[in-house]
Structures are given as structure tokens and as C-alpha cells.
Amino acid sequence: MRFVLGIDGGGTSCRAALATADGTVVGRAKSGAANIRTDLTGARTHIVEAARLAFTDAGQDPDLISQVPAVLGLAGANVGTYRQQLEAILPFKRSRVETDAEIALEGAIGSGDGGMAIVGTGTAYMARRDGKTRAIGGWGFQVGDQGSGARIGRDLLEETLLAHDGIREASPLTREIMAVFRDSPEDLVEFTTNAKPGDFGGFAPKVFEHAARGDAVAQSIIDKAVRDVEAALGALALGPGDPLCLLGGLAALYAPRLSPQYRAQLRPPLDDALGGAVRMAARVFGAEP
């Protein structure tokens, strides 16, 4: 039996699905972060780990990964030469590395017109019209990813330090965060020295929780994040009837906060990003001998 692999790798985790040549998934697995721009070596390790575990989940020999082609949608694949570097060191029979946005769009809306936004540890946006796709964002935590979990977490730590110094008003949220770091601003700053986007993003759900309780600092951070997300959605220039899918770990938290015009366009995705990678792998490699 011939197989294909679909892999979805982001700043928090990497998911793999082993499927038959027609796209029927027979095994799934998950491992650690796989952003190839921030940690190429670690991403490869987690990609291979997830792939091998997917074989095990399917009752297949993990050593068969060298005989199976794969489509990988990965954070960080849209810049530099990281895509090419990774393809050169992957153990699969053939590898096609796409951006995480490409496989997400494929999964969300299929082959028609529409758009999607990934709002998780990072952010990325993509729309398709008349067969042509346009990507927005996905430039990484340091200079992009506005509205992402990583940026929300970073903003929270900044506001916490500002409150500690008496520059801004403190709130229950900033006091809680200081307690996490034993009321030591030095410990908070030391955390940021080696923190990855996923580490910052781990604070994002707490910001949404406190915003729902009326915490002023949390609400300010979330209001800014929503404005950033809507600005990117506006740049996609979707038609009034085009479907819009929100994907990623923060999608359900953002959806009710969007303006009415965007809420009216929201549709449930046909499939997730991993499903998009599997369908792409079946289409690209399924007919190979």
C-alpha cells in the first residue's frame, strides 16, 4: 500500500498525518514546535518525530518514512532560504515545503474563492480569487505577527513592567503576572532572554480571560490585537460573499470580537491545516508509482 504524509508545523506544535494515496488518514501524531525560521534543527527533529509517531499510530513501521513523500506546511517557510535548507535534510522520499498559510487555506476553503486567517502563536492571512492566492503577514514575532498569541503575551509582559515601575496603572492581571515571576522584574526580564514565540504565546489565553472580567490592562491589549487582525483582514479585500475562516488556537476567542461585517462572512472550515496538507500531498504525490 502506498502512503503520503501531511505535516502541519507551527510555533507551538507539529502535527503529522499518514494517509493512503487517496488521502484517507490512517494515523496521526503530534510533537513539539516546528517553526523553521526560529529553530531549524529543532523543527526537523519534531517533524521527524511526529512522522514516525504517525506511522506507529497507523500500525506501520516508522522506518518506512524514507519511502513516503510528504507535504509540509510550516511556520517560517515564507522567508529566507529556510524552506530549501529543510528540504535538503528531511528523510522523506520527496518533500514539498509550503507555508503554513498555504495548507491552511487549502484545508479551510478547498479550491474556491475566499480567505482565512491563522490566529495562534503567530498570525498569517491568505485569500484566493480566480485561482490566484495572496498572502499577508506571517513575518515572524520580532517584526510582524500582530494580533498573535506571542505578541499578546509580549505586550502583557511589557504592561506588567510598566505597572511595576508606576508608569501605568496596575491591574489584577499585571499583579498576577508579577506573582508568576515571584514579584521580581529581573526574573521577568530574564525569562524573555531565551523565550520563544510559543513561550510568550502561553500567556495569551490569560489575557483573554481577564479581558472578559473587565480587567483594564487586558482589555486594552485585546482591543489593540483585534484592531490589528481586522486591519489585515481588510487588506485581503475579500468580496462581500466570500467565505472567511478563522483558524488557530485563538480563533474561537477572536470570532465574537470581530466587527459585524467580518462576523457575517465567517464560515466553519471544511478541514484544518493538517487536512489541507494531506489533501495537497494526495493531489501532488498520490498518483506516483
C-alpha positions as CSV (number, residue, x, y, z in Angstrom):
1,M,0.0,0.0,0.0
2,R,1.3,3.5,-0.9
3,F,1.2,6.3,1.6
4,V,1.6,10.1,1.8
5,L,2.4,12.3,4.7
6,G,0.8,15.6,5.6
7,I,2.6,17.8,8.2
8,D,1.5,21.0,9.9
9,G,4.2,22.7,11.9
10,G,3.9,25.9,13.9
11,G,5.4,27.8,16.8
12,T,3.8,25.6,19.4
13,S,3.5,22.1,17.9
14,C,3.9,19.9,14.9
15,R,1.2,17.5,13.7
16,A,1.6,14.7,11.2
17,A,-1.0,12.5,9.4
18,L,-0.2,9.4,7.5
19,A,-2.7,8.8,4.7
20,T,-3.2,6.4,1.8
21,A,-2.6,7.7,-1.7
22,D,-6.2,8.8,-2.0
23,G,-5.9,11.0,1.1
24,T,-7.6,8.6,3.7
25,V,-5.9,9.3,7.0
26,V,-4.8,6.1,8.8
27,G,-2.5,7.6,11.6
28,R,-2.0,10.8,13.4
29,A,0.6,12.2,15.9
30,K,1.9,15.3,17.5
31,S,5.2,16.6,18.7
32,G,6.9,19.9,19.6
33,A,7.3,23.2,17.9
34,A,8.3,23.4,14.2
35,N,9.0,27.0,13.2
36,I,11.9,26.6,10.8
37,R,13.0,30.2,11.0
38,T,13.4,30.3,14.7
39,D,14.8,26.8,15.2
40,L,15.6,24.9,12.0
41,T,17.3,22.0,13.8
42,G,14.6,21.6,16.4
43,A,11.9,21.8,13.8
44,R,13.4,19.0,11.8
45,T,13.7,16.9,15.0
46,H,10.0,17.4,15.8
47,I,8.9,16.9,12.2
48,V,10.6,13.5,12.0
49,E,9.3,12.6,15.5
50,A,5.7,13.4,14.6
51,A,6.0,11.5,11.3
52,R,7.4,8.4,12.9
53,L,4.7,8.5,15.6
54,A,2.1,8.8,12.9
55,F,3.4,5.6,11.3
56,T,3.3,3.9,14.7
57,D,-0.3,5.1,15.3
58,A,-1.2,3.5,11.9
59,G,0.4,0.2,12.9
60,Q,3.1,0.7,10.3
61,D,6.9,0.5,10.6
62,P,8.3,4.0,11.3
63,D,11.4,3.2,9.3
64,L,9.3,3.4,6.2
65,I,9.4,7.2,6.3
66,S,12.2,7.2,3.8
67,Q,9.8,5.6,1.3
68,V,7.0,8.1,1.7
69,P,6.6,11.6,0.1
70,A,5.4,14.5,2.3
71,V,3.8,17.9,2.0
72,L,4.8,20.1,4.9
73,G,3.2,23.4,5.8
74,L,5.5,25.2,8.2
75,A,5.8,28.5,10.0
76,G,8.8,30.4,8.8
77,A,8.8,28.9,5.3
78,N,7.9,32.2,3.7
79,V,11.2,34.0,4.3
80,G,14.8,33.4,3.6
81,T,16.2,30.0,2.4
82,Y,14.8,28.1,5.4
83,R,12.5,26.1,3.1
84,Q,15.3,24.9,0.9
85,Q,17.6,24.2,3.9
86,L,15.0,22.0,5.4
87,E,14.1,20.1,2.2
88,A,17.8,19.2,1.9
89,I,17.8,17.5,5.3
90,L,14.4,15.8,5.5
91,P,14.4,12.0,5.4
92,F,11.3,11.5,3.3
93,K,11.2,10.1,-0.2
94,R,10.2,13.5,-1.6
95,S,9.4,16.7,0.4
96,R,7.4,19.7,-0.6
97,V,7.6,22.5,1.9
98,E,4.8,25.1,1.8
99,T,3.9,27.9,4.2
100,D,1.5,27.1,7.0
101,A,-0.9,29.6,5.3
102,E,-1.0,27.6,2.1
103,I,-2.1,24.3,3.7
104,A,-4.5,26.2,6.0
105,L,-6.2,27.9,3.0
106,E,-6.4,24.5,1.2
107,G,-8.0,22.9,4.2
108,A,-10.3,25.8,5.1
109,I,-12.0,26.7,1.8
110,G,-11.0,24.0,-0.6
111,S,-10.3,25.1,-4.2
112,G,-12.7,28.1,-4.4
113,D,-12.5,31.8,-3.6
114,G,-12.3,33.0,0.0
115,G,-9.9,33.8,2.7
116,M,-8.6,32.6,6.0
117,A,-6.7,34.0,9.0
118,I,-4.5,31.9,11.2
119,V,-4.5,33.4,14.7
120,G,-2.4,31.3,17.1
121,T,1.1,31.7,18.4
122,G,1.7,33.6,15.1
123,T,-0.6,35.1,12.5
124,A,-0.9,34.7,8.8
125,Y,-3.6,35.6,6.3
126,M,-4.3,34.4,2.8
127,A,-7.0,34.8,0.2
128,R,-7.7,33.2,-3.1
129,R,-9.6,34.8,-6.0
130,D,-9.9,33.3,-9.5
131,G,-7.2,30.7,-8.7
132,K,-4.7,33.3,-7.5
133,T,-3.6,33.5,-3.9
134,R,-2.4,36.4,-1.9
135,A,-0.6,36.1,1.4
136,I,-0.4,38.8,4.1
137,G,1.8,38.8,7.2
138,G,3.5,35.8,8.7
139,W,6.7,37.8,9.0
140,G,7.6,36.5,12.5
141,F,7.3,37.6,16.0
142,Q,10.0,40.3,16.0
143,V,8.6,42.4,13.2
144,G,5.2,41.0,12.5
145,D,2.5,38.6,13.8
146,Q,0.4,41.5,15.1
147,G,-2.6,40.1,17.0
148,S,-0.8,36.8,17.6
149,G,-0.6,35.0,20.9
150,A,3.1,35.7,21.0
151,R,2.6,39.5,20.6
152,I,-0.3,39.5,23.1
153,G,2.0,37.7,25.6
154,R,4.8,40.1,24.9
155,D,2.5,43.1,25.3
156,L,1.3,41.7,28.6
157,L,4.9,41.4,30.0
158,E,5.6,45.0,28.8
159,E,2.5,46.3,30.5
160,T,3.4,44.4,33.7
161,L,6.8,46.0,33.9
162,L,5.3,49.4,33.2
163,A,2.9,48.9,36.0
164,H,5.6,47.7,38.3
165,D,7.6,50.9,37.6
166,G,4.5,53.1,38.2
167,I,4.3,54.3,34.7
168,R,0.9,52.7,34.0
169,E,-1.9,51.6,36.3
170,A,-1.6,48.1,37.7
171,S,-4.5,45.7,37.4
172,P,-5.3,42.2,38.8
173,L,-3.7,40.7,35.7
174,T,-0.4,42.6,36.0
175,R,-0.3,41.7,39.7
176,E,-0.9,38.1,38.9
177,I,1.9,38.0,36.3
178,M,4.3,39.6,38.7
179,A,3.5,36.8,41.2
180,V,4.3,34.3,38.5
181,F,7.8,35.8,38.5
182,R,8.0,35.9,42.3
183,D,7.4,39.7,42.2
184,S,10.8,40.1,40.6
185,P,11.1,42.2,37.4
186,E,14.6,40.8,37.0
187,D,13.2,37.3,36.7
188,L,10.6,38.5,34.2
189,V,13.2,40.1,32.0
190,E,15.4,37.0,32.3
191,F,12.5,34.9,31.0
192,T,12.5,37.0,27.8
193,T,16.2,36.4,27.1
194,N,15.7,32.9,25.7
195,A,11.9,32.8,25.3
196,K,10.5,31.5,22.0
197,P,7.2,32.8,20.5
198,G,5.4,29.9,22.0
199,D,6.6,30.8,25.4
200,F,5.1,34.3,25.0
201,G,2.0,32.9,23.5
202,G,1.4,30.8,26.5
203,F,0.2,34.0,28.3
204,A,-2.4,34.9,25.7
205,P,-5.4,32.9,27.0
206,K,-5.0,34.5,30.4
207,V,-5.2,37.9,28.8
208,F,-8.5,37.0,27.1
209,E,-9.8,35.6,30.4
210,H,-9.1,38.8,32.3
211,A,-10.4,40.9,29.5
212,A,-13.7,39.1,29.8
213,R,-13.7,40.0,33.5
214,G,-13.2,43.7,32.7
215,D,-9.5,44.0,33.5
216,A,-8.5,47.3,32.0
217,V,-5.0,46.2,31.0
218,A,-6.2,43.0,29.5
219,Q,-9.0,44.8,27.6
220,S,-6.5,47.4,26.2
221,I,-4.2,44.6,24.9
222,I,-7.1,42.7,23.3
223,D,-8.6,45.8,21.8
224,K,-5.3,46.5,20.0
225,A,-5.0,42.9,18.9
226,V,-8.5,42.9,17.4
227,R,-7.7,46.1,15.5
228,D,-4.5,44.5,14.1
229,V,-6.4,41.4,13.0
230,E,-9.1,43.4,11.3
231,A,-6.6,45.6,9.5
232,A,-5.1,42.5,8.0
233,L,-8.5,41.1,7.1
234,G,-9.3,44.4,5.4
235,A,-6.1,44.2,3.3
236,L,-7.3,40.8,2.0
237,A,-10.0,42.7,0.1
238,L,-12.5,39.8,0.2
239,G,-15.7,40.1,-1.7
240,P,-18.9,40.5,0.3
241,G,-20.0,36.9,-0.3
242,D,-16.6,35.3,0.1
243,P,-16.2,32.9,3.0
244,L,-13.8,33.8,5.7
245,C,-12.4,31.1,8.1
246,L,-10.6,31.8,11.3
247,L,-8.1,29.1,12.3
248,G,-5.6,28.6,15.0
249,G,-5.7,28.3,18.8
250,L,-7.1,31.8,19.3
251,A,-9.8,31.7,16.6
252,A,-12.7,31.0,18.9
253,L,-11.6,33.9,21.2
254,Y,-11.4,36.4,18.3
255,A,-14.6,35.4,16.4
256,P,-17.1,37.1,18.7
257,R,-14.9,40.2,19.0
258,L,-14.8,41.0,15.2
259,S,-16.8,43.7,13.6
260,P,-20.3,42.7,12.2
261,Q,-19.0,42.8,8.6
262,Y,-16.4,40.1,9.3
263,R,-18.7,38.0,11.6
264,A,-21.2,37.8,8.7
265,Q,-18.5,36.3,6.5
266,L,-17.3,33.7,8.9
267,R,-17.8,30.1,7.9
268,P,-16.6,26.9,9.6
269,P,-13.5,25.5,7.8
270,L,-14.0,22.5,5.6
271,D,-11.0,21.0,7.2
272,D,-8.0,22.1,9.3
273,A,-4.5,22.8,8.1
274,L,-3.3,19.3,8.6
275,G,-6.2,18.1,6.4
276,G,-5.1,20.6,3.8
277,A,-1.6,19.2,3.9
278,V,-2.9,15.7,3.4
279,R,-5.2,16.7,0.5
280,M,-2.3,18.5,-1.1
281,A,0.0,15.5,-0.6
282,A,-2.6,13.2,-2.1
283,R,-3.0,15.5,-5.1
284,V,0.7,16.1,-5.7
285,F,2.1,12.6,-4.9
286,G,-0.9,10.2,-4.8
287,A,-0.5,9.2,-8.4
288,E,3.2,8.5,-8.2
289,P,4.4,4.9,-8.6
